Amino acid sequence: MGSGIRKLTIQIIMLSVALLYLARLFYIQVIDSTSASEIRLKEVEAPRGLIKDRHGEILVANQPMYNLMLVAANMESMDTVKLAGLLKLELDIVRERIKKARRHPFNPSLFQRQIDYVEFGRLQEQLHLFPGFYGEVHAERIYPYGHSAHVLGYIGMVDSQEIKTDNYYTDQNVVGKTGLEKCYEKALRGVKGSKWLLYDVHNRAKGSYKEGADDVLPIPGTNLISTLDAKLQDYGERLMKNKKGSIVAIEPKSGEILAFVSSPSYNPKIMVGQSRGRAFEALKKDSLDPLFNRPVMAMYPPGSTYKSIMSLIGLQEGVDIKGRFKCKGEQRIPGTVACHDHEPINGVKGAIRYSCNNYFSSVMKAFFDLEKFKNAAEAYESWYTYSSSFGLGQKISPEFEFESAGNLPKKDYYDRLYRVGGWKAPTIISLSVGQGELLMTPMQIANTYACIANKGYFIEPHLIKELETFSKTNKLRFERKEAGISSEHFEKVIEGLEEVVKEGTARGSQIKDISMCGKTGTAENPHGKDHSIFAAFAPKEEPQIAISVFVENSGYGSTWAAPIASLMIEQYLKGSIEGGYRESLEKRMFEGDLINEN
């Protein structure tokens, strides 16, 4: 009897406890719906790092943007036509998004992405008419200068593949898609923070858990200190307005890119916010191809700008032909480009000054005939090694994902084309004057002249010099590469390049008090008017800038490319353009419209 009473007592106690728990649960979930029933972790986006120019000027910053969110459970009767008008959306799209949000009525749903602060300010005045809708702020990119689109790149929402390959991202994050934004993505994105939030049974946020004691602040992204000179970049883009082509300017001693102009271009601000998709489609369809990154993707015959390398190869191997060359349009070696009429020359300096095709083809023929080579193939391998040591036929920067290598044909190419042993120097002699199968990018040519300015070496061309955080600045290191030419051979070539500007084809582009060394060129174009090329460095002593300029479909190098290059050099070294002739030259370059004229 006693044991039965004890058993019944225990059962009553257990039932009472269960009833107490059930009553408390009913109170929490039904009567007191303000109590928290769940703790959730929410990620906090890190502020993206800034991009600055070499002087600290901000090229890319952040500005607030808004996502319009909807908690469908909080909606009331409203005017969807008015909402569609405010958001500039089709009514059917608004209704479809509301329908989608109602599938998870207590969860916040993204209704409209990337509304700028001006538009959201107007929307917010009317938002009280639409219960359940609210704004959620996040950062978007802003471009104070509005240039350098091909350098900076742009950001966009992550896609499924990017999420799959890097678990840092969720479908609410942005990622660098092109340019420096992509190349330095991991530095720029920073480290996400987190905060714990309390939610009630209706999935409504009720505030921070433990007053934020366990929250983690985000770590802002690293700032990039670029090598660009913002004012020089702006000047270059204005000079290249209404022209197709490029400008690449490099500081020879460091390999730092001072200006990187691809024309036609676009203002990077159009790739921000809701207009990005439409802008990108318009750019893709544009017949002028403004998305094409000409400095590192376009490949051209280098023309006479290559003759400096051919001179150095000859000097290195003891080939500096002293015979008298006075050409009147003849072609001394079959297969090469006929020369033009010029004053008599005797040696490499005069050959560079007058750009004598016969001289350089004769140097290459003499090089191939050297006793040290058993045959043409062996001589060609040596020529190939020399040329490649200047960065030809290869990618020369670690920062450009889609950089072209140009085209420096390997021996096997000619073996396949003419059969093994079936070709000799005259077969490929046009390479000596930068024609034939030889192709270079504008950056390769600028880098070549930086190498000549340095008398035999170059630093990998690059756009970022330092990574800056709140606590420290890390200087980046880039590889130094040696050309296969002894330093003592460069002086003759440099003197020849100086004479090109003083008395040769570029004499109309001289700069007062600055000794500029350069070479005009004309790249053959089978599809129309030839391309104008100029490559240079200055000053002759202690060079501070090396440059290449390409102006497509504009004829001789002295007509457009050389004046533009000389103006860039003057602007960089002096800070302004001298009046008189130089000012009128600048005006002509600014106003030249080669796109609509051709």
C-alpha positions as CSV (number, residue, x, y, z in Angstrom):
1,M,0.0,0.0,0.0
2,G,2.8,2.4,0.9
3,S,4.7,1.7,-2.3
4,G,1.5,2.5,-4.3
5,I,1.1,5.8,-2.6
6,R,4.7,6.7,-3.3
7,K,4.4,5.8,-6.9
8,L,1.3,7.9,-7.3
9,T,3.0,10.8,-5.6
10,I,6.0,10.7,-7.9
11,Q,3.6,10.6,-11.0
12,I,1.7,13.6,-9.7
13,I,4.9,15.5,-9.1
14,M,6.2,14.7,-12.7
15,L,2.9,15.6,-14.2
16,S,2.9,18.9,-12.3
17,V,6.4,19.8,-13.6
18,A,5.4,19.0,-17.1
19,L,2.3,21.1,-16.8
20,L,4.4,24.0,-15.5
21,Y,6.8,23.8,-18.5
22,L,3.8,23.6,-21.0
23,A,2.2,26.6,-19.3
24,R,5.4,28.6,-19.5
25,L,5.9,27.6,-23.2
26,F,2.3,28.7,-24.0
27,Y,2.9,32.0,-22.3
28,I,6.1,32.6,-24.2
29,Q,4.8,31.6,-27.6
30,V,1.2,32.8,-27.4
31,I,0.7,35.4,-24.6
32,D,4.2,37.0,-24.5
33,S,5.4,36.9,-28.1
34,T,8.0,39.5,-27.2
35,S,10.2,37.0,-25.5
36,A,13.2,35.7,-27.4
37,S,13.0,32.1,-28.6
38,E,16.2,31.9,-30.8
39,I,19.6,33.4,-31.0
40,R,21.1,33.9,-34.4
41,L,24.5,34.8,-35.8
42,K,24.6,37.6,-38.5
43,E,27.7,38.5,-40.4
44,V,28.8,42.1,-40.6
45,E,30.3,43.2,-43.9
46,A,33.8,44.7,-43.6
47,P,34.4,48.2,-45.1
48,R,36.2,47.6,-48.4
49,G,39.7,49.0,-48.7
50,L,40.4,52.3,-50.6
51,I,42.6,52.7,-53.7
52,K,44.8,55.7,-53.7
53,D,47.3,57.2,-56.2
54,R,51.0,57.6,-55.6
55,H,50.4,60.9,-53.8
56,G,47.6,59.8,-51.6
57,E,44.8,61.1,-53.8
58,I,41.7,58.8,-53.5
59,L,40.8,57.0,-56.7
60,V,38.2,54.6,-55.2
61,A,36.3,55.1,-52.0
62,N,33.0,53.8,-50.5
63,Q,29.6,55.4,-50.3
64,P,26.4,54.2,-48.6
65,M,23.9,52.3,-50.8
66,Y,20.7,50.8,-49.7
67,N,18.9,47.5,-50.2
68,L,15.1,47.7,-49.8
69,M,14.0,44.8,-47.6
70,L,10.6,43.4,-46.9
71,V,9.1,41.4,-44.0
72,A,5.9,40.2,-45.6
73,A,4.2,39.4,-42.3
74,N,4.3,43.1,-41.4
75,M,2.6,44.2,-44.7
76,E,-0.8,45.9,-44.7
77,S,-3.0,47.0,-47.5
78,M,-1.1,49.3,-49.8
79,D,-0.9,50.9,-53.2
80,T,1.4,48.6,-55.3
81,V,1.0,50.9,-58.3
82,K,2.5,53.8,-56.3
83,L,5.3,51.5,-55.0
84,A,6.1,50.4,-58.6
85,G,6.3,54.0,-59.6
86,L,8.6,55.0,-56.8
87,L,11.0,52.1,-57.6
88,K,10.7,52.6,-61.4
89,L,9.7,49.0,-61.7
90,E,7.0,47.2,-63.8
91,L,3.9,46.4,-61.7
92,D,4.2,42.7,-62.5
93,I,7.7,42.7,-61.1
94,V,6.6,44.3,-57.8
95,R,3.7,41.8,-57.5
96,E,6.1,38.9,-58.2
97,R,8.6,40.0,-55.6
98,I,5.8,40.4,-52.9
99,K,4.6,36.9,-53.8
100,K,8.1,35.5,-53.3
101,A,8.5,37.3,-50.0
102,R,5.2,35.8,-48.7
103,R,6.7,32.3,-49.0
104,H,8.8,33.1,-45.9
105,P,6.7,35.8,-44.3
106,F,8.7,36.4,-41.2
107,N,12.1,36.4,-42.9
108,P,13.5,39.6,-44.3
109,S,13.5,39.4,-48.2
110,L,15.6,41.4,-50.5
111,F,13.2,43.4,-52.6
112,Q,15.4,45.9,-54.5
113,R,19.1,46.0,-54.5
114,Q,21.6,48.9,-54.7
115,I,19.5,52.1,-54.3
116,D,21.8,55.1,-54.0
117,Y,21.5,57.4,-51.1
118,V,19.8,60.2,-53.2
119,E,17.1,57.9,-54.5
120,F,16.6,56.2,-51.1
121,G,16.2,59.6,-49.5
122,R,13.3,60.3,-51.8
123,L,11.9,56.8,-51.2
124,Q,12.2,57.1,-47.5
125,E,9.8,60.0,-47.4
126,Q,7.0,57.7,-48.7
127,L,8.1,54.5,-46.9
128,H,5.6,55.0,-44.1
129,L,2.9,54.2,-46.6
130,F,4.3,50.7,-47.1
131,P,4.5,48.8,-43.8
132,G,6.9,45.9,-43.8
133,F,9.5,47.7,-46.0
134,Y,12.7,49.1,-44.7
135,G,16.2,50.0,-45.9
136,E,19.4,48.2,-45.1
137,V,22.6,50.2,-45.7
138,H,25.8,48.7,-47.2
139,A,28.8,50.2,-49.0
140,E,29.2,50.7,-52.8
141,R,32.2,52.1,-54.7
142,I,32.6,55.8,-55.7
143,Y,35.2,57.2,-58.1
144,P,36.2,60.8,-57.3
145,Y,38.2,61.2,-60.5
146,G,36.0,59.2,-62.9
147,H,39.0,57.8,-64.8
148,S,41.3,54.7,-64.8
149,A,38.4,52.3,-65.5
150,H,40.8,49.7,-67.1
151,V,43.1,49.9,-64.1
152,L,40.6,49.9,-61.2
153,G,38.1,47.4,-62.5
154,Y,34.7,47.1,-60.8
155,I,32.9,44.9,-58.2
156,G,29.7,43.0,-58.5
157,M,27.6,40.4,-56.6
158,V,29.2,37.0,-56.2
159,D,28.1,34.2,-58.5
160,S,27.6,30.6,-57.7
161,Q,31.1,29.6,-58.9
162,E,32.8,32.2,-56.7
163,I,30.8,31.0,-53.7
164,K,31.8,27.4,-54.4
165,T,35.5,28.2,-54.7
166,D,35.8,30.5,-51.6
167,N,33.7,29.8,-48.5
168,Y,34.2,33.4,-47.4
169,Y,31.3,34.5,-49.6
170,T,27.5,34.3,-49.3
171,D,25.0,35.3,-51.9
172,Q,24.8,38.7,-50.3
173,N,28.4,39.7,-50.8
174,V,30.3,41.6,-53.5
175,V,33.5,40.6,-55.1
176,G,36.1,42.2,-57.5
177,K,35.3,41.3,-61.0
178,T,38.1,43.0,-63.0
179,G,41.2,45.1,-62.6
180,L,42.8,45.8,-59.3
181,E,39.5,45.1,-57.6
182,K,39.9,41.5,-58.6
183,C,43.7,41.1,-58.5
184,Y,43.8,42.4,-54.8
185,E,40.4,41.1,-53.8
186,K,41.6,39.3,-50.7
187,A,43.3,42.4,-49.3
188,L,40.5,44.8,-50.2
189,R,37.6,42.8,-48.8
190,G,38.9,42.8,-45.2
191,V,37.5,40.3,-42.6
192,K,33.8,40.1,-41.8
193,G,32.6,40.7,-38.3
194,S,29.6,39.1,-36.6
195,K,26.8,39.9,-34.1
196,W,24.4,37.8,-32.2
197,L,20.7,38.8,-32.4
198,L,17.6,37.7,-30.5
199,Y,14.5,36.7,-32.4
200,D,11.0,36.0,-31.1
201,V,8.7,33.1,-32.2
202,H,7.5,35.2,-35.1
203,N,11.0,35.5,-36.4
204,R,11.3,39.2,-35.5
205,A,14.6,40.6,-34.4
206,K,14.3,41.8,-30.7
207,G,17.8,43.2,-30.3
208,S,21.4,42.2,-29.5
209,Y,22.1,39.1,-27.4
210,K,23.9,39.9,-24.1
211,E,24.0,43.6,-25.2
212,G,26.6,42.7,-27.9
213,A,29.2,41.2,-25.5
214,D,30.0,38.4,-27.9
215,D,29.9,40.4,-31.1
216,V,33.0,40.7,-33.3
217,L,33.8,43.9,-35.1
218,P,34.8,43.6,-38.8
219,I,38.4,44.3,-39.8
220,P,38.4,46.9,-42.6
221,G,40.0,46.0,-45.9
222,T,43.5,47.0,-46.8
223,N,44.1,50.2,-48.7
224,L,46.0,49.9,-52.0
225,I,48.6,52.6,-52.7
226,S,48.9,52.6,-56.4
227,T,51.7,53.8,-58.6
228,L,49.5,56.0,-60.7
229,D,49.7,59.7,-60.9
230,A,46.1,60.7,-60.9
231,K,46.7,64.1,-62.6
232,L,48.9,62.5,-65.3
233,Q,46.3,59.8,-65.8
234,D,43.6,62.4,-66.3
235,Y,45.8,64.4,-68.7
236,G,46.5,61.3,-70.7
237,E,42.8,60.3,-71.0
238,R,42.0,63.8,-72.2
239,L,44.7,63.7,-74.8
240,M,43.4,60.4,-76.1
241,K,39.7,61.5,-76.2
242,N,38.1,60.6,-79.6
243,K,41.1,58.4,-80.5
244,K,41.7,54.7,-80.4
245,G,44.9,53.6,-78.8
246,S,46.8,53.7,-75.5
247,I,49.4,55.3,-73.3
248,V,51.7,53.5,-70.9
249,A,54.1,55.5,-68.8
250,I,56.6,53.8,-66.4
251,E,59.1,55.0,-63.9
252,P,62.2,53.1,-65.2
253,K,64.1,52.6,-61.9
254,S,61.1,51.1,-60.1
255,G,58.8,49.7,-62.7
256,E,56.0,51.7,-61.3
257,I,53.3,52.5,-63.9
258,L,52.6,56.3,-63.8
259,A,49.8,56.3,-66.4
260,F,47.8,53.6,-68.0
261,V,45.4,54.8,-70.6
262,S,43.2,52.7,-72.9
263,S,41.0,54.6,-75.3
264,P,38.1,54.6,-75.8
265,S,37.3,54.2,-72.1
266,Y,34.3,54.8,-69.8
267,N,33.6,56.4,-66.5
268,P,33.8,53.7,-63.9
269,K,30.9,55.2,-61.9
270,I,28.4,53.7,-64.5
271,M,29.3,50.3,-63.2
272,V,27.8,51.1,-59.8
273,G,24.3,50.4,-58.5
274,Q,21.2,49.3,-60.5
275,S,22.5,50.7,-63.8
276,R,25.5,48.3,-63.8
277,G,23.8,45.6,-65.9
278,R,22.5,48.0,-68.5
279,A,25.8,49.8,-68.7
280,F,27.8,46.6,-69.1
281,E,25.5,45.4,-71.9
282,A,25.8,48.8,-73.7
283,L,29.6,48.7,-73.4
284,K,29.8,45.2,-74.8
285,K,27.7,46.2,-77.8
286,D,29.7,49.4,-78.5
287,S,31.6,49.0,-81.8
288,L,34.6,51.0,-80.4
289,D,35.1,48.2,-77.8
290,P,35.6,50.4,-74.7
291,L,36.0,47.3,-72.5
292,F,39.1,46.2,-74.5
293,N,42.2,46.8,-72.4
294,R,44.6,48.0,-75.1
295,P,47.8,48.6,-73.2
296,V,48.1,44.9,-72.2
297,M,45.7,43.1,-74.6
298,A,46.3,44.7,-78.0
299,M,49.2,43.4,-80.1
300,Y,50.8,45.4,-82.9
301,P,53.9,45.1,-85.0
302,P,56.3,47.3,-83.1
303,G,57.7,48.8,-86.3
304,S,60.8,51.0,-85.9
305,T,60.6,51.0,-82.1
306,Y,62.1,47.5,-82.3
307,K,65.2,48.8,-84.0
308,S,66.7,49.8,-80.7
309,I,66.7,46.2,-79.6
310,M,68.2,45.1,-83.0
311,S,70.9,47.7,-82.6
312,L,71.8,46.4,-79.1
313,I,71.9,42.7,-80.3
314,G,74.3,43.8,-83.1
315,L,76.5,45.7,-80.7
316,Q,76.6,42.9,-78.2
317,E,77.8,40.5,-81.0
318,G,80.3,43.1,-82.5
319,V,78.0,43.9,-85.5
320,D,77.9,47.7,-86.1
321,I,78.2,48.0,-89.8
322,K,80.3,51.0,-90.8
323,G,79.5,50.9,-94.5
324,R,77.9,54.0,-96.0
325,F,74.1,53.8,-96.3
326,K,72.4,56.4,-98.4
327,C,69.1,54.9,-99.4
328,K,66.7,56.2,-102.0
329,G,63.9,53.8,-101.6
330,E,65.8,50.6,-102.5
331,Q,65.7,47.2,-100.8
332,R,69.2,45.9,-100.3
333,I,68.2,42.5,-98.9
334,P,65.2,40.7,-100.4
335,G,62.4,40.2,-97.9
336,T,62.9,43.3,-95.9
337,V,60.9,46.6,-96.0
338,A,62.2,49.1,-98.6
339,C,64.0,52.1,-97.1
340,H,63.2,55.8,-97.6
341,D,65.5,58.5,-98.9
342,H,67.7,59.9,-96.2
343,E,71.1,61.5,-95.5
344,P,74.2,59.2,-95.6
345,I,74.8,57.3,-92.4
346,N,77.7,55.3,-91.1
347,G,77.0,53.4,-87.9
348,V,74.3,52.7,-85.4
349,K,73.6,56.3,-84.2
350,G,72.8,57.6,-87.6
351,A,70.8,54.4,-88.5
352,I,68.6,55.0,-85.5
353,R,68.3,58.8,-86.2
354,Y,67.2,58.1,-89.8
355,S,65.5,54.8,-89.1
356,C,67.3,53.1,-92.0
357,N,65.6,49.8,-92.8
358,N,68.5,48.6,-94.9
359,Y,71.0,49.1,-92.1
360,F,69.0,47.0,-89.6
361,S,68.3,44.3,-92.1
362,S,72.1,44.2,-92.9
363,V,72.8,43.9,-89.1
364,M,70.5,40.9,-88.8
365,K,72.0,39.3,-91.9
366,A,75.6,39.8,-90.5
367,F,74.4,38.5,-87.2
368,F,73.1,35.3,-88.8
369,D,76.4,34.9,-90.8
370,L,78.6,34.9,-87.6
371,E,81.0,32.0,-87.6
372,K,79.8,31.0,-84.1
373,F,76.5,29.8,-85.5
374,K,76.3,26.5,-87.5
375,N,73.2,27.4,-89.3
376,A,70.3,29.9,-89.5
377,A,68.3,28.0,-86.9
378,E,71.0,28.3,-84.3
379,A,71.4,32.0,-85.1
380,Y,67.7,32.5,-84.7
381,E,67.7,30.8,-81.3
382,S,70.3,33.3,-80.2
383,W,68.3,36.3,-81.6
384,Y,65.2,34.9,-79.9
385,T,67.0,34.7,-76.5
386,Y,68.2,38.3,-76.8
387,S,64.8,39.6,-77.8
388,S,63.0,37.7,-75.0
389,S,65.4,39.1,-72.4
390,F,63.7,42.5,-73.0
391,G,60.3,40.9,-72.1
392,L,59.1,40.1,-75.6
393,G,56.9,37.1,-76.2
394,Q,55.9,36.8,-72.5
395,K,53.7,38.4,-69.9
396,I,55.7,40.9,-68.0
397,S,53.4,42.0,-65.1
398,P,51.9,39.8,-62.3
399,E,48.8,42.0,-62.0
400,F,47.0,41.7,-65.3
401,E,44.9,38.6,-65.6
402,F,44.3,38.9,-69.3
403,E,47.7,40.3,-70.4
404,S,48.8,39.2,-73.9
405,A,52.3,37.8,-74.4
406,G,52.6,39.4,-77.8
407,N,54.2,37.2,-80.5
408,L,57.9,36.3,-80.6
409,P,57.9,33.3,-83.0
410,K,59.9,30.3,-81.9
411,K,62.2,28.5,-84.3
412,D,59.7,25.6,-84.6
413,Y,57.1,28.0,-86.2
414,Y,59.4,28.6,-89.1
415,D,60.4,24.9,-89.3
416,R,56.7,24.1,-89.7
417,L,56.2,26.9,-92.2
418,Y,59.2,26.4,-94.4
419,R,60.4,22.9,-93.3
420,V,63.6,22.3,-91.2
421,G,66.6,23.8,-93.0
422,G,64.3,25.5,-95.5
423,W,64.7,29.0,-94.3
424,K,67.6,31.5,-93.7
425,A,68.1,35.1,-92.6
426,P,66.4,36.7,-95.7
427,T,63.3,34.6,-95.0
428,I,62.6,36.3,-91.7
429,I,64.6,39.5,-92.2
430,S,61.5,41.7,-91.8
431,L,61.7,41.0,-88.0
432,S,64.8,43.2,-87.8
433,V,62.6,46.3,-88.5
434,G,59.7,45.2,-86.2
435,Q,57.5,43.7,-88.9
436,G,56.7,40.2,-90.0
437,E,55.3,38.0,-87.3
438,L,56.6,40.0,-84.5
439,L,53.9,41.5,-82.2
440,M,54.2,43.5,-79.0
441,T,51.8,45.1,-76.6
442,P,52.1,48.8,-75.7
443,M,53.2,47.9,-72.2
444,Q,56.0,45.7,-73.6
445,I,57.2,48.6,-75.7
446,A,57.1,51.0,-72.8
447,N,58.9,48.4,-70.7
448,T,61.6,48.0,-73.4
449,Y,62.4,51.7,-73.3
450,A,62.5,51.6,-69.5
451,C,65.1,48.8,-69.9
452,I,67.1,50.9,-72.3
453,A,66.9,53.9,-70.0
454,N,68.2,51.7,-67.2
455,K,71.0,50.5,-69.5
456,G,70.1,46.8,-69.2
457,Y,67.5,45.9,-66.7
458,F,63.8,46.4,-65.9
459,I,61.6,45.9,-62.9
460,E,58.3,44.0,-63.5
461,P,55.8,46.8,-64.4
462,H,53.2,47.1,-61.7
463,L,50.3,49.3,-60.4
464,I,50.4,48.8,-56.7
465,K,53.4,49.8,-54.6
466,E,52.2,49.5,-51.0
467,L,49.5,47.9,-48.9
468,E,48.2,50.2,-46.1
469,T,46.4,49.2,-42.9
470,F,45.6,51.2,-39.8
471,S,48.8,49.9,-38.1
472,K,51.4,49.6,-40.9
473,T,52.3,49.9,-44.5
474,N,53.9,47.0,-46.4
475,K,55.9,47.8,-49.5
476,L,55.5,45.3,-52.3
477,R,58.6,43.8,-54.1
478,F,58.7,43.0,-57.8
479,E,61.3,41.0,-59.7
480,R,64.3,42.7,-61.4
481,K,65.1,41.2,-64.8
482,E,68.3,41.6,-66.8
483,A,68.5,42.0,-70.5
484,G,71.2,40.0,-72.2
485,I,73.2,43.1,-73.3
486,S,76.2,44.5,-71.6
487,S,75.6,48.0,-70.1
488,E,78.4,49.7,-72.2
489,H,76.5,49.1,-75.4
490,F,73.5,51.2,-74.5
491,E,75.2,54.6,-74.8
492,K,75.4,54.6,-78.6
493,V,71.7,53.6,-78.9
494,I,70.7,56.3,-76.4
495,E,72.6,58.9,-78.3
496,G,70.9,57.8,-81.5
497,L,67.5,58.0,-79.8
498,E,68.3,61.5,-78.6
499,E,69.1,62.6,-82.2
500,V,65.7,61.3,-83.3
501,V,64.2,64.0,-81.1
502,K,66.8,66.7,-81.8
503,E,67.1,66.3,-85.6
504,G,65.1,63.3,-86.7
505,T,61.5,62.3,-87.2
506,A,60.4,63.5,-83.7
507,R,62.1,66.9,-83.9
508,G,58.6,68.6,-83.8
509,S,58.0,67.2,-80.3
510,Q,61.1,68.6,-78.5
511,I,60.6,69.9,-75.0
512,K,62.5,72.9,-73.8
513,D,65.2,72.1,-71.3
514,I,64.4,68.4,-71.3
515,S,66.6,65.9,-73.3
516,M,64.1,63.3,-74.5
517,C,65.3,60.1,-76.2
518,G,62.7,58.4,-78.4
519,K,61.8,56.5,-81.6
520,T,58.9,57.0,-83.9
521,G,57.3,54.0,-85.5
522,T,54.5,53.0,-87.9
523,A,52.7,49.8,-87.4
524,E,51.4,48.3,-90.6
525,N,47.6,47.8,-90.5
526,P,46.1,45.5,-93.2
527,H,42.6,46.7,-92.3
528,G,43.1,50.4,-93.0
529,K,45.4,53.4,-92.2
530,D,48.6,52.5,-90.3
531,H,49.0,53.0,-86.5
532,S,51.1,55.8,-85.1
533,I,53.7,54.8,-82.5
534,F,56.2,56.6,-80.3
535,A,58.4,55.2,-77.5
536,A,60.7,57.4,-75.4
537,F,62.2,58.2,-72.0
538,A,63.4,61.4,-70.4
539,P,65.5,63.0,-69.2
540,K,68.5,61.4,-71.0
541,E,70.5,61.5,-67.8
542,E,68.7,59.9,-64.8
543,P,65.5,59.1,-66.7
544,Q,62.3,59.5,-64.6
545,I,59.7,58.4,-67.2
546,A,59.5,55.9,-70.1
547,I,56.5,55.9,-72.3
548,S,54.8,54.3,-75.3
549,V,51.9,55.8,-77.2
550,F,49.8,54.1,-79.8
551,V,47.3,56.0,-81.9
552,E,45.4,53.7,-84.2
553,N,44.7,54.5,-87.8
554,S,46.5,57.8,-87.7
555,G,49.6,57.3,-89.9
556,Y,53.2,58.3,-89.0
557,G,54.5,58.2,-85.5
558,S,55.5,61.8,-85.6
559,T,52.0,63.0,-86.4
560,W,50.1,62.0,-83.3
561,A,51.9,59.5,-81.0
562,A,55.1,61.6,-80.6
563,P,53.4,64.9,-79.7
564,I,51.1,63.1,-77.2
565,A,54.1,61.4,-75.6
566,S,56.1,64.6,-75.4
567,L,53.2,66.4,-73.8
568,M,52.8,63.6,-71.2
569,I,56.5,63.8,-70.4
570,E,56.4,67.6,-70.1
571,Q,53.4,67.5,-67.9
572,Y,55.0,64.9,-65.6
573,L,58.4,66.5,-65.3
574,K,57.4,70.2,-65.3
575,G,53.8,70.1,-64.0
576,S,52.5,72.2,-66.8
577,I,52.8,72.9,-70.6
578,E,54.8,75.8,-71.8
579,G,52.9,78.5,-73.8
580,G,53.3,79.3,-77.5
581,Y,53.9,76.4,-79.8
582,R,53.6,73.8,-77.1
583,E,50.3,75.1,-76.0
584,S,49.0,75.1,-79.5
585,L,50.3,71.6,-80.0
586,E,48.4,70.5,-76.8
587,K,45.2,72.2,-78.2
588,R,45.5,70.2,-81.4
589,M,46.0,67.0,-79.6
590,F,43.0,67.7,-77.3
591,E,40.7,68.5,-80.2
592,G,41.8,65.8,-82.6
593,D,38.9,63.5,-83.4
594,L,40.3,60.5,-85.3
595,I,37.4,58.3,-84.5
596,N,34.8,60.3,-86.4
597,E,37.2,61.4,-89.1
598,N,38.2,57.8,-90.1
